[in-house]
Amino acid sequence: MNFASLHPYVYLATRYPFAKGQSSSPRICYTSSIYLISEGYGILSINGLSSRLGPGSLVYIPAGQLHEWVADGNNPMVHLCCYFDWHYVERKEVFDTSCPICYPPQVLQQAFVGPAFPYELREISKVESLRIWQDLFQDFYKSGSYTNEQTFMRSLTIQRHFQTFIDYFLNCCMEKGHLIPDRRIAHILKILEKDLLHGAPKPLDIYHKSLKMSRGHFFELFKKSTGYSPIQYMNHFRIGRAKYDLLHTTLNITQIAEKYHFSSVHYFSRLFHQLTGQAPRQYRLHHSNTAAFSAPLE
């Protein structure tokens, strides 16, 4: 999956209380779904296994997965649940609701099953603080209707809260080695990028000492979280901004080098060529047909 296309979109989020002994019947959701049992008990059957779940159980079921819920006969479960895709899927011409569920499985229209997440996620977890998760769910409750001009602004707010929830969910249910950056490094990246945009970056010792960790450990975590060493990250960040200015401003190459605090225009040009395969002047000329206007060369 192209990670640039990942933009989780929720269609339905609600509180659903089961009746005593109620079954969902064997079903397949076209979307992915997440459930938090806030009260009571029930059984989930999935992948040939049945699990008894209770308050604090958090369940992820990928799109297209056959499953069945059966509520306890005495103390039935209550679901806080949401149905979503890892990126928006258009189904309006086929289904009346934006979060269709297939009964029976034999009539599933495979072409409309939502995308899979590229890494394995735990299907069943136990949350530490039920209250936090309940609050997160309640911030993006949404009906299963399609968004239109009357509901667009509310949908923006709902989707924003859902993004916060998904961030929290992924940090809970995915192995740290996959995708999830170290929280300390994420904090430093915010500071570092602000420094790069508003002034010269500080010496690296300032950043790692603020985290109370050794230089070696800092470099190790930074590389694991970003794929780059700190110096490589700063260089890619500054060259990325410089590429934008070359195409969309009238700044000359010397001015761009000074703007992003390169020690000299020669060093800027050499690094630019190293990372892009072109000199700044060549880059501006080659891409000028797609720029908003042609900027003068120095």
C-alpha positions in Angstrom: 0.0 0.0 0.0 1.1 3.5 -0.8 1.3 5.2 2.6 0.5 8.5 1.1 -3.0 7.1 0.3 -3.6 6.2 4.0 -6.2 8.5 5.4 -8.6 6.7 7.7 -12.2 7.6 7.2 -15.1 6.7 9.6 -18.6 6.1 8.3 -20.4 5.0 11.4 -19.5 5.2 15.1 -22.1 4.5 17.8 -23.0 2.9 21.1 -24.8 -0.4 20.5 -26.3 -2.3 23.5 -27.1 -6.0 22.8 -30.2 -7.8 24.1 -29.7 -10.9 26.2 -28.4 -13.7 24.1 -28.6 -11.6 20.9 -26.5 -12.8 17.9 -25.2 -10.6 15.1 -25.4 -13.7 12.9 -22.3 -14.7 10.8 -21.4 -11.6 8.8 -18.8 -9.8 6.8 -18.3 -6.0 7.0 -17.2 -4.3 3.9 -15.3 -1.9 6.1 -12.8 -2.4 8.8 -14.3 -2.2 12.3 -13.2 -1.5 15.9 -15.2 -2.5 19.0 -14.8 -1.6 22.7 -16.9 -3.5 25.1 -17.8 -0.9 27.7 -20.2 -3.1 29.7 -21.4 -6.7 30.0 -20.1 -9.9 28.3 -20.3 -11.7 25.0 -18.5 -14.2 22.7 -16.7 -13.3 19.4 -16.2 -16.1 16.9 -13.6 -15.4 14.3 -11.0 -17.4 12.4 -12.5 -20.6 13.8 -11.9 -19.5 17.4 -14.4 -18.2 20.0 -13.4 -15.8 22.7 -15.4 -14.6 25.7 -14.9 -10.9 26.1 -15.9 -8.3 28.8 -15.5 -4.7 29.8 -12.2 -3.2 28.4 -11.9 -5.7 25.5 -10.8 -3.9 22.4 -11.4 -5.7 19.1 -10.2 -5.0 15.5 -11.7 -6.8 12.6 -10.3 -6.1 9.1 -12.6 -5.6 6.2 -13.8 -8.8 4.6 -13.4 -11.0 7.7 -16.2 -13.4 8.6 -17.2 -13.1 12.3 -20.1 -13.4 14.7 -21.0 -11.7 18.0 -23.2 -13.4 20.6 -24.2 -11.5 23.8 -24.3 -13.1 27.2 -27.7 -14.4 28.3 -27.6 -12.6 31.6 -25.3 -9.6 31.3 -25.2 -8.7 27.6 -22.4 -6.6 26.2 -22.5 -3.0 25.1 -20.3 -2.0 22.1 -18.8 1.3 21.4 -18.0 0.6 17.8 -16.9 2.2 14.5 -16.8 1.2 10.9 -14.1 2.8 8.7 -11.7 2.3 5.8 -8.0 3.0 5.8 -8.8 5.3 2.9 -12.2 6.4 1.6 -14.0 3.9 -0.6 -16.9 5.0 -2.8 -19.9 2.6 -2.5 -22.8 5.0 -2.8 -24.0 3.7 -6.2 -24.3 0.2 -4.8 -25.3 0.4 -1.1 -27.9 2.5 0.7 -25.7 2.8 3.8 -22.1 4.0 3.9 -21.0 1.0 6.1 -22.6 -2.0 4.4 -22.5 -5.5 6.1 -23.0 -8.7 4.1 -25.5 -11.4 5.1 -25.0 -14.2 4.2 -21.3 -14.4 3.3 -22.0 -16.1 0.0 -23.3 -12.9 -1.6 -20.2 -10.7 -0.7 -19.2 -8.3 -3.5 -15.5 -8.6 -3.2 -14.8 -5.5 -5.3 -16.2 -3.3 -2.6 -14.3 -4.7 0.4 -12.2 -2.0 1.9 -8.4 -1.9 1.9 -6.2 -3.8 4.4 -3.7 -2.2 6.7 -0.2 -3.0 5.6 1.0 -4.4 9.0 -0.5 -6.9 11.3 -2.7 -5.5 14.1 -3.7 -7.3 17.2 -7.4 -8.5 16.9 -8.1 -8.5 20.6 -6.5 -6.3 23.2 -7.3 -5.2 26.8 -7.3 -1.4 27.4 -5.8 0.0 30.6 -8.2 3.0 31.0 -11.7 2.3 29.8 -12.7 6.0 30.5 -10.1 7.4 28.1 -11.3 5.1 25.3 -14.9 5.8 25.9 -14.2 9.6 25.7 -12.3 9.1 22.4 -15.2 7.1 20.9 -17.8 9.6 21.9 -16.0 12.4 20.2 -16.6 11.0 16.7 -20.1 9.3 17.0 -21.5 9.4 13.5 -24.6 8.0 11.7 -24.0 5.6 8.7 -25.4 8.1 6.2 -23.4 9.5 3.3 -21.8 12.9 3.7 -23.6 15.7 1.8 -23.4 19.5 1.7 -25.5 19.8 4.9 -23.3 17.4 6.9 -19.9 18.3 5.4 -18.8 20.7 8.1 -19.8 18.4 10.9 -18.1 15.5 9.1 -14.8 17.5 9.1 -14.9 17.7 12.9 -15.8 14.1 13.2 -13.0 12.9 10.9 -10.5 15.1 12.8 -11.5 13.4 16.1 -11.4 10.0 14.4 -7.8 10.7 13.3 -6.8 11.3 16.9 -8.5 8.0 17.9 -6.7 6.0 15.1 -3.4 7.5 16.3 -4.2 6.3 19.8 -5.4 2.9 18.5 -2.3 2.2 16.4 0.0 3.0 19.3 -1.9 0.5 21.3 -2.4 -2.3 18.8 0.7 -2.3 16.6 4.2 -3.5 17.3 6.5 -0.5 18.0 8.9 -1.7 15.3 6.3 -1.0 12.6 5.4 2.6 11.7 5.0 3.9 15.2 7.7 6.4 16.0 9.2 6.8 19.5 7.1 9.5 21.2 10.2 11.2 22.4 11.6 11.5 18.9 8.2 12.7 17.6 8.4 15.5 20.2 11.9 16.4 19.1 10.9 16.4 15.4 8.3 19.1 16.1 11.0 21.3 17.8 13.6 20.5 15.2 11.3 21.4 12.2 10.2 24.6 13.9 13.9 25.5 14.4 14.6 24.8 10.8 11.8 27.0 9.6 12.3 29.9 12.0 16.1 29.9 12.5 19.2 27.9 12.4 18.9 24.5 14.1 20.6 24.1 17.5 23.6 21.7 18.0 22.4 18.1 18.1 23.6 17.8 21.7 20.9 20.3 22.8 18.2 18.0 21.4 19.4 14.7 22.9 20.3 16.2 26.2 16.8 17.6 26.5 15.6 13.9 26.4 18.1 12.9 29.0 19.6 10.2 26.8 23.0 9.5 25.4 24.0 10.7 21.9 24.3 7.1 20.7 20.9 6.1 21.9 19.4 9.3 20.5 20.9 8.6 17.0 19.6 5.0 17.2 16.0 6.0 18.1 16.0 8.8 15.5 17.1 6.5 12.7 14.6 3.9 13.7 11.7 6.5 13.8 12.5 8.4 10.7 14.8 6.3 8.5 17.5 9.0 8.6 20.2 10.2 10.9 19.5 13.6 12.4 21.8 15.3 9.9 20.2 13.5 7.0 16.8 14.4 8.2 17.6 18.1 8.4 19.2 18.1 5.0 16.2 16.4 3.4 13.9 18.8 5.1 15.7 21.9 4.0 16.2 20.7 0.4 12.5 19.8 0.3 11.7 23.4 1.3 14.2 24.7 -1.2 12.7 22.7 -4.0 9.3 24.4 -3.3 11.0 27.9 -3.4 12.8 27.2 -6.6 9.5 26.4 -8.3 7.1 28.8 -6.7 9.0 32.0 -5.7 11.2 34.6 -7.3 14.0 34.0 -4.8 17.3 33.4 -6.5 19.5 30.5 -5.5 21.8 32.5 -3.2 18.7 33.8 -1.3 17.3 30.3 -0.9 20.6 29.0 0.4 20.6 31.9 3.0 17.0 31.4 3.9 17.6 27.8 5.0 20.9 28.6 6.8 23.3 26.7 4.5 26.9 27.7 5.2 27.4 28.8 1.5 25.6 28.7 -1.8 28.2 26.2 -3.0 27.5 23.8 -0.2 23.7 24.2 -0.9 24.2 23.5 -4.6 26.4 20.4 -3.9 23.9 18.9 -1.4 21.0 19.7 -3.7 22.6 17.8 -6.5 23.5 15.0 -4.2 19.9 14.5 -3.1 18.0 15.3 -6.3 20.4 14.4 -9.1 20.2 18.0 -10.4 21.8 21.3 -9.7 19.3 24.0 -8.4 19.4 25.9 -11.7 18.7 22.7 -13.7 15.9 21.7 -11.3 14.2 25.2 -11.7 14.5 25.1 -15.5 13.4 21.4 -15.9 10.3 21.9 -13.7 9.4 25.5 -14.7 6.6 24.3 -17.0 4.7 23.1 -13.9 5.5 26.0 -11.6 3.0 28.8 -11.0 5.4 31.2 -12.8 8.9 31.3 -14.1 11.3 32.6 -11.6 14.5 34.5 -12.7 17.7 32.7 -12.3 20.6 34.3 -10.5 
